[in-house]
Amino acid sequence: MEIRNLNTITTDELLSVFNKSFSDYIVPFHLSQEQLEMKITADKIDLNLSVGAFESGKLTGFILNAEKEEDGNRIAYNGGTGVVPEFRGQGLVRKMYDYILPVFSERKTDMLTLEVIEGNNPAIRAYENLGFRTVRKLLCFNGIINLEEKDTNISIKEIESFQWEKFQSFWDIEPSWQSSITVLENIRQNCTILGAYKDGQLKGYIIYNPAVKKIYQIAVDQNSRRQGIGTKLLNAIGKMNGGQAASVNNIDDTSENTSAFLNAAGLTNWVSQFEMKKNI
């Protein structure tokens, strides 16, 4: 068994092993080549920092890693770990981490982070044995937006660029990796940003990717809540996607008001994840 990085692997080979690895997952899923390429771009996956296990030159397992610098810290993100069924039970995840951890140490990476689905106990135990700790629970929602809208003096307008200083002033919680500032800046061309204005002042915003029907962020000024602003923003997305289902992933479970709001909007918490971190 050879362990090395994935900088020479083809997308076709990675796609085949990715889909085999997740075919019997706790939440089975299957990606097309276009979807995998979009994931690599959206998550900022770096194949030079990603690692694979190869048997006779054939990929049998992988860890897709990304990296960013934020607030003076270098953070690495595990965007997906998979091992094809016939090669499980051989400790490949630990062997791949044994290979890549010295690389991160040399790069002076401060922290590793990942998400693992609640109920995937073997994976959770494996990450705990590697020194990861659970830091929070994240809820994933999906469904058709269906909110009754009241008459308000709120107007919805498209925003051309991220106004992070203003947006962050609305936050109660920090977004997870896939909805973080650095990652969204990388896919700005794929995002629609809508602002909610009252008396000419920005009171809320939503960031949406029409191609994958995913809402990355939604937030409302803390002093302007329960005034129909979030409803206006969600309904605007519902109209934009023609009544098709939309997803909102990785909502911190401590944000009970957000969860209640999304439930009232017709979205269901269909799966939950644990965010885990490891200091290097």
C-alpha positions in Angstrom: 0.0 0.0 0.0 1.4 3.4 -1.0 0.3 6.6 0.6 0.9 9.9 -1.3 -0.8 13.1 -2.3 -3.3 13.4 -5.1 -1.7 16.0 -7.3 -1.4 13.6 -10.3 -4.8 11.9 -10.0 -7.4 12.4 -12.7 -10.9 13.7 -11.9 -12.4 10.5 -13.4 -10.4 8.2 -11.1 -11.2 10.3 -8.1 -14.9 10.4 -9.0 -15.1 6.6 -9.3 -13.5 6.0 -5.9 -15.5 8.8 -4.3 -18.8 7.3 -5.4 -17.8 3.8 -4.4 -16.8 5.0 -1.0 -20.1 6.8 -0.3 -22.4 4.2 -2.0 -23.1 2.6 1.4 -22.6 5.6 3.5 -25.0 6.5 6.4 -26.4 9.0 3.9 -25.6 7.5 0.5 -24.9 9.9 -2.3 -23.5 10.0 -5.8 -21.8 12.8 -7.6 -21.5 13.6 -11.3 -18.1 14.8 -12.6 -19.5 18.3 -12.8 -20.7 18.1 -9.2 -17.3 16.8 -8.0 -15.5 19.6 -9.9 -17.8 22.1 -8.3 -17.1 20.7 -4.8 -13.4 20.9 -5.4 -13.7 24.5 -6.4 -16.3 25.5 -3.8 -14.5 23.9 -0.8 -11.1 25.1 -2.0 -9.8 21.6 -2.2 -6.0 21.5 -2.9 -4.9 18.1 -4.4 -1.4 18.9 -3.3 -2.6 18.8 0.3 -5.0 15.9 -0.3 -3.8 12.4 0.3 -4.7 8.9 -1.1 -4.0 5.3 -0.4 -3.0 3.3 -3.5 -2.8 -0.5 -4.0 -0.8 -1.5 -7.1 -1.2 2.1 -8.4 -5.0 2.1 -8.0 -6.6 4.6 -5.6 -8.5 2.9 -2.8 -9.0 5.7 -0.3 -8.6 9.5 0.0 -8.8 12.6 2.2 -9.6 15.8 0.4 -8.0 18.7 2.1 -8.3 22.5 1.8 -6.6 25.3 3.6 -7.2 28.9 4.4 -5.8 31.7 6.5 -8.2 33.5 8.7 -7.7 35.9 11.6 -4.0 35.1 11.6 -4.5 31.4 11.8 -3.9 28.7 9.1 -6.8 26.3 9.1 -7.0 23.0 7.1 -10.4 21.5 6.3 -11.1 17.8 5.5 -13.7 18.1 2.7 -14.3 14.4 2.4 -12.8 11.1 3.6 -13.6 7.9 1.8 -12.3 4.3 1.6 -13.8 1.8 -0.9 -15.6 -1.1 0.9 -13.1 -3.8 0.2 -10.2 -1.9 1.7 -11.8 -0.9 5.0 -10.6 -2.2 8.3 -6.9 -1.7 7.4 -6.4 1.6 9.2 -6.1 3.6 6.0 -7.5 6.8 7.4 -4.9 6.8 10.2 -2.2 6.0 7.7 -3.2 8.9 5.4 -3.2 11.3 8.4 0.2 10.0 9.4 1.4 11.0 6.0 -0.2 14.4 5.8 0.1 15.7 9.4 3.9 16.3 9.0 3.1 18.3 5.9 0.7 20.5 7.8 3.2 20.9 10.6 5.8 22.0 8.2 3.4 24.6 6.7 2.7 25.8 10.3 -1.0 24.9 10.0 -2.7 25.8 13.3 -5.8 23.7 13.2 -7.6 20.9 11.4 -11.3 20.9 11.0 -14.0 18.6 9.6 -17.6 17.6 9.8 -18.9 14.1 10.4 -22.6 12.9 10.3 -24.2 12.3 13.6 -24.7 8.5 14.0 -21.5 7.6 12.0 -20.0 6.3 15.2 -17.0 4.4 13.6 -15.8 7.6 11.9 -16.4 9.7 15.1 -14.3 7.2 17.1 -11.6 7.2 14.4 -11.3 11.0 14.5 -11.3 11.1 18.3 -8.4 8.6 18.3 -6.6 10.9 16.0 -7.0 13.8 18.5 -10.1 15.5 17.1 -12.7 16.9 19.5 -16.3 17.8 18.8 -16.9 21.5 19.1 -20.5 21.9 18.0 -23.5 20.3 16.4 -24.6 21.5 12.9 -28.1 21.1 11.5 -28.8 20.7 7.7 -32.1 21.7 6.3 -33.8 21.0 3.0 -37.3 21.7 1.5 -39.5 23.9 -0.5 -39.8 27.4 0.9 -43.4 28.2 1.9 -43.8 31.2 4.1 -46.7 33.5 4.4 -45.6 37.1 3.8 -47.0 40.1 5.5 -47.3 43.5 3.9 -44.1 45.4 5.0 -42.1 48.4 3.8 -39.1 46.1 3.2 -37.5 46.1 -0.2 -35.3 43.4 -1.6 -32.4 44.4 -3.9 -29.4 42.5 -5.3 -26.0 43.4 -3.8 -23.0 43.4 -6.1 -20.3 42.6 -3.6 -20.0 41.1 -0.2 -20.2 43.7 2.5 -18.6 41.6 5.2 -18.1 44.3 7.9 -21.9 45.0 7.7 -22.9 41.4 7.3 -20.8 40.2 10.3 -22.6 42.8 12.5 -25.7 40.7 12.0 -24.2 37.4 13.0 -25.0 35.4 16.1 -22.8 32.5 15.2 -19.7 31.8 13.1 -20.4 30.0 9.8 -18.8 26.6 9.1 -16.1 26.1 6.5 -18.3 25.9 3.4 -20.1 29.1 4.3 -17.1 31.0 5.5 -15.8 34.3 4.1 -12.7 32.9 2.5 -14.6 30.1 0.8 -17.5 32.3 -0.4 -15.0 34.9 -1.8 -13.6 32.1 -3.9 -17.0 31.3 -5.5 -18.4 34.9 -5.7 -19.3 34.5 -9.4 -21.6 31.6 -8.5 -23.5 33.5 -5.7 -26.5 35.8 -5.7 -26.5 38.3 -2.8 -29.8 39.9 -1.8 -30.2 42.6 0.7 -33.3 43.6 2.7 -33.7 47.3 3.1 -35.9 49.3 5.4 -36.0 53.1 5.3 -33.0 52.9 3.0 -30.9 50.9 5.5 -29.6 47.4 5.0 -31.3 45.2 7.7 -30.6 41.7 6.4 -29.0 39.7 3.6 -29.0 36.2 2.1 -26.3 34.5 0.0 -27.5 31.9 -2.5 -26.0 29.6 -5.1 -28.7 29.0 -7.8 -26.7 26.2 -9.5 -26.8 24.0 -6.4 -29.9 25.6 -4.8 -28.0 26.2 -1.6 -28.3 29.1 0.8 -24.9 29.7 2.4 -25.8 32.6 4.8 -28.9 34.4 6.0 -28.8 37.0 8.8 -30.9 39.9 10.0 -29.9 42.9 12.1 -30.4 41.9 15.8 -32.6 45.1 16.3 -34.8 44.4 13.3 -35.9 40.8 13.9 -39.5 39.5 13.9 -40.4 42.2 11.4 -40.7 40.0 8.3 -37.2 40.6 7.0 -36.0 37.0 7.0 -39.3 36.0 5.5 -38.9 38.4 2.6 -35.4 37.2 1.9 -36.3 33.5 1.9 -39.4 34.1 -0.2 -37.2 36.0 -2.7 -35.1 32.8 -3.0 -38.2 30.6 -3.3 -39.4 32.7 -6.3 -35.9 32.7 -7.8 -35.6 28.9 -7.9 -39.1 28.4 -9.2 -40.5 26.7 -6.2 -37.9 23.9 -6.1 -36.3 22.6 -2.9 -33.4 24.6 -1.4 -30.9 23.6 1.2 -29.4 25.4 4.2 -26.5 23.5 5.7 -24.6 23.6 9.0 -26.8 25.8 11.2 -25.4 25.8 14.7 -27.8 23.9 16.9 -27.5 26.6 19.6 -29.3 29.0 17.2 -32.7 27.8 18.1 -34.5 30.8 16.6 -32.9 30.1 13.2 -33.9 26.5 13.3 -37.5 27.4 14.3 -37.6 29.9 11.5 -36.4 27.4 8.9 -38.9 24.8 10.1 -41.7 27.4 9.8 -40.5 28.1 6.3 -41.1 24.5 5.3 -37.5 23.3 5.6 -36.8 20.1 7.5 -33.7 19.2 9.5 -33.0 16.0 7.5 -29.5 15.3 8.8 -27.1 16.7 11.5 -23.3 16.8 11.7 -20.7 17.3 14.3 -17.9 19.8 13.7 -14.7 18.4 15.0 -11.3 20.2 15.4 -7.7 19.3 16.1 -5.0 21.7 17.1 -1.6 21.0 15.7 
